[in-house]
Amino acid sequence: MDLPGPTRLAHRRILHVGGAEARDFLETLLTCRTADLGADEIRYGALLTPQGKIVAELFVSGDGGDGVFLDAPERAFELLESQLKRYRLRRKISLTDKSGEFAVVQDFAAQTRSENFADPRRANFGTRSIVAAADAPASDEAAYHATRIALGLAEQDADYDAEAVFPSDVNLDLLNGVNYAKGCFVGQEVASRMRR
């Protein structure tokens, strides 16, 4: 199977979580670790409901400082943003939609390079990166979706809706999207029970 090169994922949006407490804030909410996120690393995870269903599946990458970028599905974006605002309370963080400034690029054919992040779901899934919107390649959504389906990757919006499935229903846990050893996160009790 010929894997497609870099393509802009126009169906994804980018939320920037900034501030000194950004990573610690997300550590207590998301299914993946954020506190120790490396500068050249991207992590896959989700925000769950307290009942353990997926609000938004997402990728987390560093912004070069204390903050992070969240690459999330377009239709779940507003729900994700509103849930994070609800959990924020008095935390010293900012939530900013950066979808107009940046774009998500997936390159299934790429080997890991320093300017891109290795896709955390599987070693052979190429790279995924956030680049300036002006520098993003053209979008080939048809090739992207055909490839991810051939690789067995379910994706929110295309295959399931927000608050409709558990992480194990869409293999989030098998694709390095749930860290059961990191401590508490929203929906952890249900996800952990289902795993056992």
Secondary structure, DSSP 8 states (H G I E B T S, - for coil): ------EE-TTEEEEEEESTTHHHHHHTTBSS--TT--TT-EEEEEEE-TTS-EEEEEEEEE-SSS-EEEEEETTTHHHHHHHHHHHHTT-S-EEEE-TTTEEEEEETT----TTSEE-SS-TTS-EEEEEEGGG-----HHHHHHHHHHTT---BTTTB-TTS--GGGGTTTTTT---TTS---TTHHHHHHHH-
